[in-house]
Amino acid sequence: MSLITLGLSGALGHDAAAALFVDGDLVAAVEEERLVRRKHAKDCMPRESAKFCIRSAKIKPRDINNVAISYAPISLFSPARWHHAARYWYAPDRGIDAIFNGNRRYRRYMHEVKALMDELKIPWHKIRFVPVQHQLAHASSAYHMSGFAEKTAILTIDMKGEYASMFLGYGENGQIRKIKEFYDPDSLAGMFGAITDYLGFDMLDGDAKVMGMATYGDPDKYDLSNLASYDGKNFRVNTQLIGTVGLRRFKDKSRGHFFSQKLIDQLGPRRAGDLIQDPYVHYAASIQKIYEEAAVALVTHYLSDILRQTGKLVFAGTGALNVKLNQRLASLPFVKELYVPPAPGDAGTAIGAAAYTLSRQNVKVHGHTNAYLGPRYTTDRCIRACERHRERPQWQVLESPAAKAAELLGQGHLVGWFQSRMEFGPRSLGNRSILGNPSTAGMVESINKKIKFRENWRSFSPSVIDTMAEEVLQSTHPAHYMSRTFDVSEKWKQLLPAVVYKDGTSRAHVVTKTANPRFHKLLKEFQKISGYGIVLNTSLNRPGEAMICSPEDALNLFFGSDLEYLIMQDILVTKRPEPDWDMG
């Protein structure tokens, strides 16, 4: 009989998700936000995502053996709670709470999990319930899903879980060993997040904007080194300036921020206005530089001995969404291969909690082969969605969707591309994508005007056919999940500026026939037309919206934007011509 394990995330109030393993195989995973249509699914339990996983695996709720969550109680004898209390001495209520009521959030979450099990009809008395520490779940989502057989260095950089904010350790023979942990408020991601907040962006989504903004600035123009002290062995934020709580926290319009009035006094008012003006663009460059230098110092001090043995490094946590840092880590002389999972943030801890639970039961966990783990919809289902939609779309069945998409791209059109199983993780990897020809003049402006409404200085990402990847990216390093940047060759920088950052790098996605045959075929067809198998690829959604999941979601986006063509499975969807009311 199969061993069935359900992993759940969302204890921290955002990015709830569910993942399901049958024995050691990951068969389904989906973020709650995609199903409830609320970005980050704030304050949601992974209700709909768990239901999907159970349906997808064609099992009954009572068949589940293990339920794992990515949040665990922390012992009073752990240094975590005492460190938290000591560092927040200036807010005594925080310290007292950490010592005398330090697992309050866990107990509250447990009550919600038990209620969810009842709703899902998963018998609590029958299952093995496993709470996994948050950073361990991040670590497992990277190590166990990497497929690396060798001894592997593990890094997590996160805002915080229960108390831990960073984990450095290694994996060997399927088991994870800790070398060093850091605790809140001493968090690299927290430092970056505080400046993200200061620069006027949401902390859950704005880090990529700060990273992109940094490429326009001079990292040495302003000195932000007093935000934290670090020497490789230690890392400590300056809580006079960032990571603040209580009365130290800067408040504006009744909202508390993750920095103090002293930071405002030092740097000036919080950003408002032009995104790339002085001094803010240079602050972004400076914090990116500090972030990279501190992370490299920690990896060098704690993990270089392991890396010199095998060269394998895995990295997860919200900090692993910083693709510039990932390029820096991959370029270290003792790193041969860096693996970042497709969902390195908190949604991915649903996979990590389940994988860690299986590893403790001595079940071999099989690594990711691709990130296509969500719902799929047939052509017939897409046709029914068109027939029922209030806007009465026009549609036709295509003999070759890939060839038609390539033809439209060659003519300079944008194409919505909705295929097979939805991606797990924040990146569009060719199944829920908006595609464009990266050489078409004004393509970035066109996408922003019609759909995305992003800042014009932000570059988009390319999907590159595997046979051209080395020529374009000057590297053979795996790039399945858009998890790092590459230095683009001079020729392709000139030809495809829409998918290259100002510093000459690109967050590329390399497409193989094995991972995604339909998308690979599209790139091959486009190569016949254009001479290159490279397309601009951005996620199929509008600003502030979760990535599209269902045909109905796709049609709502289509009619709520100026997108002209949408290919869903084997059908091409277009809009009816506007009636001509001019009677003159």
Number of C-alpha atoms within 10 A of each C-alpha: 5 11 14 22 29 28 31 33 30 27 27 19 14 20 26 30 31 32 34 31 26 16 17 21 16 24 17 27 32 31 34 30 26 25 21 17 15 15 19 25 22 15 13 19 24 29 20 21 26 28 13 21 24 22 13 17 15 9 12 12 17 13 17 22 17 20 23 28 29 31 27 20 15 16 12 15 9 9 16 21 26 18 21 23 22 15 18 22 13 16 16 13 12 19 21 18 15 22 18 11 13 24 19 13 15 18 13 11 20 17 10 14 20 14 13 16 16 12 11 17 12 19 16 15 7 12 15 13 16 18 20 21 22 29 31 25 33 37 34 31 32 33 35 26 23 23 14 21 13 14 20 25 31 29 30 26 28 26 23 23 23 23 24 26 24 28 24 22 21 23 22 14 13 21 15 21 13 13 12 14 17 22 24 26 25 28 24 27 23 24 27 24 28 24 25 25 21 26 21 16 18 14 19 16 14 17 25 18 18 27 21 24 23 24 20 18 20 17 20 12 13 16 13 16 12 10 21 19 14 16 12 16 13 13 18 19 22 16 22 16 24 29 24 23 19 13 12 21 21 21 14 8 5 7 8 16 19 23 25 23 19 15 18 14 10 10 15 13 12 13 16 11 7 9 16 15 13 12 15 25 23 23 27 28 24 21 25 24 19 21 18 18 16 20 21 16 18 20 22 18 14 18 22 19 14 20 24 14 14 16 21 25 30 26 29 32 33 24 27 24 24 21 21 24 23 21 19 16 23 21 13 16 11 20 19 16 18 23 26 26 30 26 28 27 22 30 32 34 39 32 35 33 34 33 34 31 25 23 19 12 9 13 15 16 22 17 19 17 13 16 23 24 21 22 21 18 17 13 16 12 16 23 21 12 19 19 14 11 13 10 13 13 18 14 19 12 15 14 10 12 22 22 19 18 26 28 18 16 22 18 13 17 20 24 24 29 25 27 22 20 17 26 26 26 23 18 22 24 28 27 25 27 22 25 24 29 26 24 19 18 13 11 20 24 16 18 21 14 14 15 19 20 13 15 12 11 17 17 19 21 24 27 28 26 23 21 14 15 23 15 14 20 22 13 14 10 16 16 23 23 24 24 26 27 25 22 19 26 16 11 10 15 19 13 13 19 20 26 28 26 23 17 12 18 20 27 25 29 27 24 27 17 12 10 15 17 12 19 22 23 21 23 25 22 20 25 17 13 16 16 10 16 25 30 25 25 28 22 23 28 24 19 11 11 15 23 28 25 26 20 23 17 18 24 23 16 20 23 14 12 15 14 20 15 19 23 24 27 25 20 21 20 22 19 16 11 7 6 6 6 6 5 4 3
